């Protein structure tokens, strides 16, 4: 289930950085304002897109700090960036009918600005302020953890305990922020500004909220790129959720682990069942899988710590090219059992275990029964330590 959540999160993040479409143009749009600390700056208005920022118009700030854009004709609704430089900008969310009066500090446009006449931008600012608060808390926690680890010599067990504690605190910040954002999105579902909140709202627990936003956007902006992409994102999540549900039915916790018999890079066939009597992590991965490779250093640490206590890893690759598979094993220092039929997504294991995304793990007990599925990072560390002893 966690893989699904992350996939959905990544999709939502892509939506936030994409542009939208529309068919109706209007001359009703206005953007003017007043800046403090102004010194004749030139303001540039850009529209966000998948490939970068697209120039729309520019305006000179007069001696009183006033400015006005006169050649802007946005279609439907979109994200815009008002800037003096790449490091000094404010984000606006506007459609073709809004008359926006912007106020802010010319030296720091993104801090404390207002956009009267744009409820969408006001909503974006509220969301962004919550995200900034959470980011500051994350940074503070990270700095405290780094300071503690650099000032104290600790073994791997103590380090794992500290990591687990930090993970719990990170999760608490995330959940608190998410709860606030859920209320804000629920109160104003009909704006694309909500896409900036989706990275912090778990779709697995809040699918009705995502669907509420889609319904509201469909009513207001049926032809919008954002509306269509959110529809696609929700549909993909539901499909993956259904696949995961089928996987849970196929591989219930406590049931015997189906056997796997595949060949090593050297051509020797090794059966998973031959490892009975050990705690085995069955790790489905591939050399081309970025998240898999990123996770490998953590798995190496875990293997080195618990291998002599009866912990083994049986890695099943979804590679298609043996050379790339072998190079990844060597480069990442994966000194355990590796097997594959080099079938990629057509591999026999994909159908056998209903695998639709990797990395995917199954932890198999000494008795050959399934202990847990989908564990990674601190959760995997904690489970192995619980079973084999700290």
KOLVO-429430 format. One line per field, with one value per residue (C-alpha): x, y, z; residue number from 1; residue in one letter; chain. Coordinates in Angstrom, 1 decimal, always signed. Layout:
BEGIN
east	c(X|...)
north	c(Y|...)
up	c(Z|...)
n	c(NUM|...)
res	c(a|...)
chain	c(A|...)
END
This chain:
BEGIN
east	c(+0.0|+2.9|+4.1|+0.7|+0.6|+3.9|+3.0|-0.1|+1.9|+4.4|+1.5|+0.0|+3.4|+3.6|+0.2|+1.3|+4.1|+2.0|+0.1|-3.5|-5.6|-8.8|-10.8|-12.3|-10.3|-11.4|-10.3|-11.6|-8.3|-6.4|-3.2|-1.9|-0.5|+1.8|+5.2|+7.1|+10.9|+10.6|+13.3|+12.1|+12.2|+10.9|+8.4|+8.1|+5.0|+5.5|+3.1|+4.2|+4.5|+5.9|+9.0|+9.7|+8.4|+6.8|+7.2|+3.8|+4.5|+6.6|+5.8|+7.8|+7.3|+6.9|+8.4|+5.4|+5.8|+2.8|+2.7|+0.1|+0.1|-2.0|-1.4|-2.3|-5.0|-4.9|-7.0|-9.0|-7.0|-3.3|-0.3|+1.7|+5.0|+5.5|+9.2|+12.1|+14.7|+14.9|+15.3|+12.6|+9.1|+5.5|+3.1|-0.4|-3.3|-5.7|-8.3|-9.4|-11.9|-9.9|-9.0|-6.0|-4.6|-1.1|+0.7|+4.1|+7.7|+9.8|+12.9|+11.0|+8.0|+7.2|+6.9|+3.8|+2.2|-1.5|-3.6|-7.0|-9.5|-8.1|-9.6|-7.4|-4.2|-5.4|-6.0|-2.6|-0.9|-2.7|-1.5|+2.0|+2.3|+1.4|+4.0|+6.6|+5.9|+6.3|+9.5|+11.0|+10.1|+11.7|+14.9|+15.1|+14.6|+17.2|+19.8|+19.2|+19.6|+22.8|+24.2|+23.5|+25.0|+28.2|+28.7|+28.1|+29.8|+27.1|+26.9|+24.5|+21.8|+21.8|+21.9|+18.9|+17.0|+17.7|+16.6|+13.4|+12.7|+13.4|+11.1|+8.4|+8.8|+8.9|+5.7|+4.0|+4.8|+3.5|+0.3|-0.4|+0.3|-1.8|-4.8|-4.7|-4.4|-7.3|-9.6|-8.5|-8.9|-12.3|-13.5|-12.5|-12.3|-12.9|-9.4|-6.2|-4.3|-5.1|-2.5|+0.1|-1.3|-1.6|+2.0|+1.1|-2.3|-2.3|-4.6|-5.0|-6.7|-8.4|-9.6|-13.1|-11.4|-9.5|-12.7|-14.5|-11.8|-12.1|-15.9|-15.6|-12.9|-14.9|-17.9|-15.8|-13.0|-14.1|-11.5|-8.6|-5.4|-5.4|-8.9|-8.0|-4.7|-6.4|-8.9|-6.1|-4.2|-7.2|-8.0|-4.4|-4.5|-7.7|-6.3|-3.2|-5.3|-7.3|-4.0|-2.7|-6.0|-5.6|-2.0|-3.2|-5.6|-2.9|-0.3|-2.0|+0.3|+0.8|+0.3|+3.1|+5.3|+5.1|+8.4|+10.6|+13.2|+15.3|+18.9|+21.8|+24.0|+26.3|+23.4|+22.9|+19.2|+18.4|+15.0|+13.7|+12.5|+16.1|+16.5|+13.9|+15.1|+16.3|+14.5|+14.5|+13.8|+12.5|+13.4|+12.0|+14.1|+15.9|+19.1|+17.0|+14.7|+15.9|+14.0|+15.4|+19.0|+18.4|+17.2|+20.1|+22.6|+20.0|+19.5|+23.3|+23.5|+20.7|+22.3|+25.7|+24.1|+21.9|+23.2|+25.2|+22.0|+20.1|+19.0|+19.2|+18.2|+16.8|+16.8|+14.7|+15.6|+13.2|+16.1|+16.2|+20.0|+22.3|+25.3|+23.4|+22.0|+25.5|+27.0|+24.4|+25.0|+28.7|+28.4|+25.9|+27.8|+24.9|+26.6|+23.6|+21.6|+20.5|+18.2|+16.3|+14.8|+15.7|+12.1|+11.5|+7.8|+7.1|+9.0|+7.2|+7.3|+5.3|+2.3|+3.0|+2.9|+0.8|+3.7|+2.9|+5.6|+9.0|+10.7|+8.5|+9.5|+8.1|+9.6|+9.5|+9.8|+12.0|+9.0|+8.5|+5.4|+4.9|+5.6|+5.0|+4.9|+6.1|+8.5|+11.3|+13.6|+13.1|+10.0|+12.0|+14.9|+12.6|+10.8|+14.1|+15.4|+12.2|+12.4|+16.2|+16.8|+18.7)
north	c(+0.0|+2.4|+2.1|+3.1|+6.1|+7.3|+6.8|+8.9|+11.5|+11.7|+12.1|+14.9|+16.7|+16.5|+18.1|+21.1|+21.8|+21.3|+23.9|+23.8|+24.2|+26.2|+27.5|+30.8|+34.1|+37.1|+40.7|+40.8|+39.9|+42.6|+42.5|+45.6|+46.5|+48.3|+47.3|+48.6|+49.0|+49.5|+51.1|+51.1|+47.4|+45.6|+42.9|+39.8|+37.7|+34.0|+31.1|+27.7|+24.8|+21.3|+22.5|+25.6|+29.1|+30.9|+34.7|+36.5|+40.2|+42.7|+45.9|+48.7|+49.7|+53.5|+55.9|+55.3|+51.5|+51.0|+48.7|+47.3|+44.6|+45.4|+42.6|+39.5|+37.3|+34.0|+31.0|+29.2|+29.0|+28.5|+29.1|+32.2|+33.6|+37.3|+38.0|+40.4|+37.6|+33.8|+34.0|+36.7|+35.7|+35.2|+32.6|+33.6|+31.3|+33.1|+32.6|+34.9|+36.8|+37.8|+41.4|+41.1|+43.9|+42.7|+44.1|+43.0|+43.7|+44.3|+42.8|+39.7|+39.1|+35.6|+36.6|+38.2|+39.2|+39.5|+39.2|+40.8|+39.7|+36.2|+33.7|+31.0|+32.8|+33.5|+29.8|+29.0|+31.4|+29.7|+26.2|+27.4|+29.0|+25.6|+23.9|+26.5|+25.9|+22.1|+22.6|+24.6|+21.9|+19.2|+21.3|+21.8|+18.1|+17.1|+19.5|+18.2|+14.6|+15.4|+17.3|+14.3|+11.8|+13.9|+14.5|+10.9|+7.7|+5.1|+1.6|+0.6|-0.4|+3.0|+4.7|+2.6|+3.6|+7.3|+6.9|+5.3|+8.0|+10.7|+8.9|+8.9|+12.6|+13.3|+11.4|+13.3|+16.6|+15.2|+14.0|+17.3|+19.3|+17.0|+17.3|+21.1|+20.9|+18.4|+20.9|+23.8|+21.7|+20.4|+24.0|+25.2|+22.2|+24.1|+25.5|+24.1|+25.7|+22.5|+20.7|+22.4|+20.5|+17.1|+16.1|+16.3|+14.6|+10.8|+9.7|+6.3|+7.8|+10.7|+9.4|+11.0|+14.4|+13.9|+13.0|+16.0|+18.3|+16.5|+16.9|+20.7|+21.2|+19.2|+21.6|+24.8|+23.8|+20.7|+21.3|+22.1|+20.1|+19.9|+18.5|+15.8|+14.9|+14.6|+12.3|+10.2|+10.2|+9.0|+6.3|+5.1|+5.0|+3.0|+0.5|+0.0|-0.2|-3.0|-4.8|-4.5|-5.8|-8.8|-9.2|-9.2|-12.0|-14.0|-13.5|-13.1|-12.7|-16.0|-18.1|-20.2|-18.3|-19.7|-21.1|-19.3|-21.2|-18.9|-18.8|-16.7|-14.6|-17.7|-19.9|-21.9|-22.4|-21.6|-22.2|-19.9|-22.9|-24.0|-21.1|-22.4|-22.0|-18.5|-15.1|-14.2|-10.9|-11.5|-8.3|-7.6|-4.9|-4.0|-2.1|+0.5|+1.2|+4.4|+3.9|+0.4|+1.6|+4.4|+1.8|-0.6|+1.1|+0.6|-3.0|-3.6|-2.2|-4.5|-7.5|-6.9|-6.5|-9.5|-12.0|-14.0|-14.1|-16.0|-13.2|-13.8|-11.9|-13.4|-10.7|-11.2|-8.9|-7.6|-6.8|-7.8|-7.4|-9.5|-7.1|-4.2|-6.5|-7.8|-4.3|-3.0|-5.9|-5.2|-1.4|-1.4|-4.1|-6.6|-9.7|-12.0|-14.3|-12.9|-14.6|-13.6|-15.0|-11.6|-11.3|-7.7|-7.0|-10.3|-12.2|-15.2|-13.7|-10.6|-12.8|-15.2|-12.4|-9.8|-7.3|-3.9|-1.8|-2.1|-2.0|-4.6|-6.9|-10.0|-10.9|-14.7|-16.3|-19.2|-21.5|-20.4|-18.3|-14.7|-12.3|-9.0|-7.3|-4.0|-3.1|-0.7|+1.6|+1.9|-0.3|-3.2|-2.6|-2.6|-5.8|-7.7|-6.5|-7.5|-11.1|-11.7|-9.6|-6.3)
up	c(+0.0|+0.7|-2.9|-4.1|-1.8|-3.0|-6.6|-6.1|-4.3|-7.2|-9.7|-7.6|-7.5|-11.3|-11.6|-9.6|-12.0|-15.2|-17.2|-18.1|-21.2|-22.0|-24.8|-23.7|-23.6|-21.7|-21.4|-17.8|-16.2|-14.4|-12.4|-10.6|-7.3|-4.9|-3.6|-0.6|-0.8|-4.5|-6.6|-10.1|-10.6|-13.6|-12.7|-15.0|-15.1|-16.1|-16.5|-15.1|-17.5|-17.7|-19.5|-17.4|-17.0|-20.0|-20.3|-20.4|-19.8|-17.9|-16.1|-14.6|-11.0|-10.7|-8.1|-5.8|-6.0|-8.3|-11.3|-13.7|-16.3|-19.4|-21.9|-20.0|-21.3|-19.4|-20.5|-17.9|-14.7|-14.1|-11.8|-12.5|-11.1|-10.4|-10.1|-10.1|-10.3|-10.2|-6.4|-5.7|-6.8|-5.6|-6.9|-8.1|-9.1|-11.4|-14.1|-17.0|-14.9|-11.8|-11.1|-8.7|-6.5|-5.4|-2.4|-1.2|-0.5|-3.6|-1.9|-0.8|-3.0|-1.7|+1.9|+3.3|+0.0|-0.6|-3.8|-3.2|-5.8|-6.2|-3.8|-5.5|-4.7|-1.1|-0.7|-2.2|+0.3|+3.2|+2.0|+1.4|+4.9|+6.4|+4.2|+5.2|+8.9|+8.4|+6.4|+9.2|+11.7|+9.5|+9.2|+12.9|+13.6|+11.0|+12.5|+16.0|+14.8|+12.9|+15.9|+18.2|+15.8|+15.3|+19.0|+20.2|+19.1|+18.7|+17.3|+14.5|+17.0|+18.7|+15.3|+14.1|+17.3|+16.7|+13.1|+14.2|+16.7|+14.1|+11.6|+14.2|+14.8|+11.0|+10.6|+13.4|+11.7|+8.4|+10.0|+11.8|+8.7|+6.6|+9.0|+8.6|+4.9|+4.6|+6.3|+4.0|+0.8|+1.9|+2.6|-0.9|-3.3|-6.6|-7.2|-8.7|-5.7|-3.9|-6.0|-3.9|-0.8|-2.4|-1.6|+2.1|+1.9|+1.8|-1.0|+0.5|+3.6|+1.7|-1.6|-1.1|-0.7|-4.0|-5.7|-4.2|-5.7|-9.0|-9.0|-8.2|-10.9|-13.4|-12.8|-13.0|-15.5|-17.4|-20.2|-17.9|-18.1|-14.3|-14.2|-16.7|-15.0|-11.6|-13.1|-14.5|-11.2|-9.2|-11.8|-11.7|-7.9|-7.9|-10.3|-8.2|-5.1|-6.6|-7.6|-4.1|-2.7|-5.0|-3.8|-0.2|-1.0|-2.8|+0.0|+3.4|+6.4|+8.1|+5.0|+3.4|+1.0|-2.5|-3.8|-6.3|-8.4|-10.6|-11.7|-10.3|-12.7|-12.8|-14.0|-10.8|-9.9|-6.2|-4.7|-2.1|-0.1|+0.4|+2.8|+5.2|+8.8|+8.2|+8.2|+4.5|+2.8|-0.7|-2.5|-5.9|-7.6|-10.8|-11.8|-13.6|-10.6|-8.9|-5.6|-5.4|-5.9|-3.3|-0.8|-1.3|+1.1|+3.9|+3.0|+2.9|+6.5|+7.6|+6.0|+7.6|+11.0|+11.0|+8.5|+11.2|+13.3|+10.6|+8.2|+4.5|+1.4|-1.8|-4.4|-7.5|-10.4|-13.0|-15.3|-18.9|-19.5|-17.5|-17.9|-16.3|-13.6|-12.6|-12.7|-10.3|-7.9|-7.9|-7.7|-4.8|-2.9|-2.7|-1.2|-1.0|-3.2|-6.6|-9.1|-12.2|-15.4|-17.1|-18.2|-17.0|-16.3|-18.2|-15.6|-14.1|-10.7|-11.7|-12.5|-9.6|-7.0|-8.9|-8.9|-10.5|-8.9|-7.3|-4.9|-3.3|-0.4|+1.3|+4.7|+5.2|+8.6|+9.6|+9.2|+5.6|+6.3|+5.3|+8.1|+6.4|+2.9|+1.6|+4.5|+3.8|+5.7|+9.4|+9.4|+7.9|+10.3|+13.3|+12.2|+11.6|+14.9|+16.7|+15.3|+15.6|+18.7|+19.0)
n	c(1|2|3|4|5|6|7|8|9|10|11|12|13|14|15|16|17|18|19|20|21|22|23|24|25|26|27|28|29|30|31|32|33|34|35|36|37|38|39|40|41|42|43|44|45|46|47|48|49|50|51|52|53|54|55|56|57|58|59|60|61|62|63|64|65|66|67|68|69|70|71|72|73|74|75|76|77|78|79|80|81|82|83|84|85|86|87|88|89|90|91|92|93|94|95|96|97|98|99|100|101|102|103|104|105|106|107|108|109|110|111|112|113|114|115|116|117|118|119|120|121|122|123|124|125|126|127|128|129|130|131|132|133|134|135|136|137|138|139|140|141|142|143|144|145|146|147|148|149|150|151|152|153|154|155|156|157|158|159|160|161|162|163|164|165|166|167|168|169|170|171|172|173|174|175|176|177|178|179|180|181|182|183|184|185|186|187|188|189|190|191|192|193|194|195|196|197|198|199|200|201|202|203|204|205|206|207|208|209|210|211|212|213|214|215|216|217|218|219|220|221|222|223|224|225|226|227|228|229|230|231|232|233|234|235|236|237|238|239|240|241|242|243|244|245|246|247|248|249|250|251|252|253|254|255|256|257|258|259|260|261|262|263|264|265|266|267|268|269|270|271|272|273|274|275|276|277|278|279|280|281|282|283|284|285|286|287|288|289|290|291|292|293|294|295|296|297|298|299|300|301|302|303|304|305|306|307|308|309|310|311|312|313|314|315|316|317|318|319|320|321|322|323|324|325|326|327|328|329|330|331|332|333|334|335|336|337|338|339|340|341|342|343|344|345|346|347|348|349|350|351|352|353|354|355|356|357|358|359|360|361|362|363|364|365|366|367|368|369|370|371|372|373|374|375|376|377|378|379|380|381|382|383|384|385|386|387|388|389|390)
res	c(x|x|x|x|x|x|x|x|x|x|x|x|x|x|x|x|x|x|x|x|x|x|x|x|x|x|x|x|x|x|x|x|x|x|x|x|x|x|x|x|x|x|x|x|x|x|x|x|x|x|x|x|x|x|x|x|x|x|x|x|x|x|x|x|x|x|x|x|x|x|x|x|x|x|x|x|x|x|x|x|x|x|x|x|x|x|x|x|x|x|x|x|x|x|x|x|x|x|x|x|x|x|x|x|x|x|x|x|x|x|x|x|x|x|x|x|x|x|x|x|x|x|x|x|x|x|x|x|x|x|x|x|x|x|x|x|x|x|x|x|x|x|x|x|x|x|x|x|x|x|x|x|x|x|x|x|x|x|x|x|x|x|x|x|x|x|x|x|x|x|x|x|x|x|x|x|x|x|x|x|x|x|x|x|x|x|x|x|x|x|x|x|x|x|x|x|x|x|x|x|x|x|x|x|x|x|x|x|x|x|x|x|x|x|x|x|x|x|x|x|x|x|x|x|x|x|x|x|x|x|x|x|x|x|x|x|x|x|x|x|x|x|x|x|x|x|x|x|x|x|x|x|x|x|x|x|x|x|x|x|x|x|x|x|x|x|x|x|x|x|x|x|x|x|x|x|x|x|x|x|x|x|x|x|x|x|x|x|x|x|x|x|x|x|x|x|x|x|x|x|x|x|x|x|x|x|x|x|x|x|x|x|x|x|x|x|x|x|x|x|x|x|x|x|x|x|x|x|x|x|x|x|x|x|x|x|x|x|x|x|x|x|x|x|x|x|x|x|x|x|x|x|x|x|x|x|x|x|x|x|x|x|x|x|x|x|x|x|x|x|x|x|x|x|x|x|x|x|x|x|x|x|x|x|x|x|x|x|x|x)
chain	c(A|A|A|A|A|A|A|A|A|A|A|A|A|A|A|A|A|A|A|A|A|A|A|A|A|A|A|A|A|A|A|A|A|A|A|A|A|A|A|A|A|A|A|A|A|A|A|A|A|A|A|A|A|A|A|A|A|A|A|A|A|A|A|A|A|A|A|A|A|A|A|A|A|A|A|A|A|A|A|A|A|A|A|A|A|A|A|A|A|A|A|A|A|A|A|A|A|A|A|A|A|A|A|A|A|A|A|A|A|A|A|A|A|A|A|A|A|A|A|A|A|A|A|A|A|A|A|A|A|A|A|A|A|A|A|A|A|A|A|A|A|A|A|A|A|A|A|A|A|A|A|A|A|A|A|A|A|A|A|A|A|A|A|A|A|A|A|A|A|A|A|A|A|A|A|A|A|A|A|A|A|A|A|A|A|A|A|A|A|A|A|A|A|A|A|A|A|A|A|A|A|A|A|A|A|A|A|A|A|A|A|A|A|A|A|A|A|A|A|A|A|A|A|A|A|A|A|A|A|A|A|A|A|A|A|A|A|A|A|A|A|A|A|A|A|A|A|A|A|A|A|A|A|A|A|A|A|A|A|A|A|A|A|A|A|A|A|A|A|A|A|A|A|A|A|A|A|A|A|A|A|A|A|A|A|A|A|A|A|A|A|A|A|A|A|A|A|A|A|A|A|A|A|A|A|A|A|A|A|A|A|A|A|A|A|A|A|A|A|A|A|A|A|A|A|A|A|A|A|A|A|A|A|A|A|A|A|A|A|A|A|A|A|A|A|A|A|A|A|A|A|A|A|A|A|A|A|A|A|A|A|A|A|A|A|A|A|A|A|A|A|A|A|A|A|A|A|A|A|A|A|A|A|A|A|A|A|A|A|A)
END
